[in-house]
Amino acid sequence: MSRLFSVGLFVLSVALTCSTEVAFGQSPAREGDWPEFRGPTGQGHADQAVLPTEWDSEKNITWRTEIPGVGWSSPVIVGGRVYLTTAVPLSDDAKPDQSLRALCLDVNSGEILWNVEVFPENGQTAPRIHPKNSHASPTPIVEDDKVYVHFGHLGTACLNTSDGSQVWATQALPYKPTHGNGGSPVIVGDKLIFSIDGSDKQEVVALDKASGKIAWETERGIADLSKRFSFCTPLVIEVDGQQQLISPGSGVVMALEPASGKEIWRVRYGKGYSVVPRPVYAHGLLYICTGYDRATMIAIRPNGQGDLTDTHVVFTVDKGVPYNPSLLAVDDAVYMISDNGVLSCLDGQMGELRWKERIGGNFSASPLYANGLVYLLDEKGLTTVFKSGEPFEEVAQNDLQERSLASFGITGNAILLRTEKALYRIESK
């Protein structure tokens, strides 16, 4: 049963077009915009962009701007402006107070146009975060002249894109996080949607995007799990003319009606927890990664109602499946980069392995597709570029030699890449 509560859930509408997804339910993105995590479709596609294939700390770098504090939210770009969040420690104490902030940069010059505090965080009461996490990891989402920023259990806010002034802010949805915050919000119609998957509360929540008030809340119903925390960003798809909000969490993936939060279907996957990769929808199938302790990828046909665990799982894959990077669907293939650097190419309809390549390194960022090429960013700042298709054909490797956990942002034919200390604009000169 769905239960009305309130929060924000991540909604993105996707219609099946060939093998990729198209955002559904939002205002159309303007050409060159990258308004949310993994871009306009939420699938990591910048199909027609002609991106650079070679760079280093100086070559093909248009600008590099130091970003104060620490944050692993990915850059989003709308209307010639870039939006990020960050957490700035206010002392050198072991557990410092933090200023949770939103920033806006000019996409052409890299100049910081505004930098505002959204929430303060008390360092003494702040929960411990994972070494690969930050206090500002969820990616903002932009629609029209508003940017929505989310800091998990610490709150959510809507700001004016012009100057960062606050439209509303809410801290009405506290919960106990494990390892910090993660999943990003989405917008569907008049609602801002996100997932809450802490140790004490697991649900999907929608806020009224105009006021920040809770519109609905739907519990996951996973009381039998010992580890219940996750960090996933939902995806909205369209199946047989009906919108479905797809929200994976620990032990279960749920499909909900975005307008009401009513559950349409669910698929259970046992004890999987700490689910991070965003769902991918292609070939009429949903691809879901199930998290720790042993990651499995399951392909689901999302055209039923109720519990579909025994009837709608088309295939499963249990080797080379990532814990953190999302999957990537291109043409009739699905690509996976495991956290320890094993790249796999699968048949998208059958799940059969076509080829496997050890790239090396460790990975958290999600892959990107553009104009026949796939881009993989490892945690040390090394990007591997290869041609989509088979067999594996590497094009280049480009090393910024800076720690990098955020995913790519794209504007026109340029890459925006966030490292631990800075944001880069990379493009061919």
HELIX and SHEET records of a PDB file:
HELIX    1   1 GLY A  152  LEU A  154  5                                   3    
SHEET    1   A 2 SER A  13  THR A  17  0                                        
SHEET    2   A 2 THR A  20  PHE A  24 -1                                        
SHEET    1   B 4 ILE A  61  GLU A  66  0                                        
SHEET    2   B 4 ALA A 422  ILE A 426 -1                                        
SHEET    3   B 4 ALA A 414  ARG A 418 -1                                        
SHEET    4   B 4 GLY A 409  THR A 411 -1                                        
SHEET    1   C 4 VAL A  76  VAL A  78  0                                        
SHEET    2   C 4 ARG A  81  PRO A  89 -1                                        
SHEET    3   C 4 GLN A  98  ASP A 106 -1                                        
SHEET    4   C 4 ILE A 112  GLU A 121 -1                                        
SHEET    1   D 4 ILE A 141  GLU A 143  0                                        
SHEET    2   D 4 LYS A 146  HIS A 150 -1                                        
SHEET    3   D 4 THR A 156  ASN A 160 -1                                        
SHEET    4   D 4 GLN A 166  THR A 170 -1                                        
SHEET    1   E 4 VAL A 186  VAL A 188  0                                        
SHEET    2   E 4 LYS A 191  ASP A 197 -1                                        
SHEET    3   E 4 GLN A 202  ASP A 208 -1                                        
SHEET    4   E 4 ILE A 214  GLU A 219 -1                                        
SHEET    1   F 5 LEU A 235  VAL A 239  0                                        
SHEET    2   F 5 GLN A 242  GLY A 249 -1                                        
SHEET    3   F 5 VAL A 252  LEU A 256 -1                                        
SHEET    4   F 5 GLU A 263  ARG A 268 -1                                        
SHEET    5   F 5 GLY A 306  ASP A 307  1                                        
SHEET    1   G 4 VAL A 280  ALA A 282  0                                        
SHEET    2   G 4 LEU A 285  CYS A 289 -1                                        
SHEET    3   G 4 MET A 297  ILE A 300 -1                                        
SHEET    4   G 4 VAL A 313  VAL A 317 -1                                        
SHEET    1   H 4 LEU A 328  VAL A 330  0                                        
SHEET    2   H 4 ALA A 333  ILE A 337 -1                                        
SHEET    3   H 4 VAL A 342  ASP A 347 -1                                        
SHEET    4   H 4 LEU A 353  ARG A 358 -1                                        
SHEET    1   I 4 LEU A 368  ALA A 370  0                                        
SHEET    2   I 4 LEU A 373  LEU A 377 -1                                        
SHEET    3   I 4 LEU A 382  LYS A 387 -1                                        
SHEET    4   I 4 GLU A 394  ASP A 399 -1                                        
END                                                                             
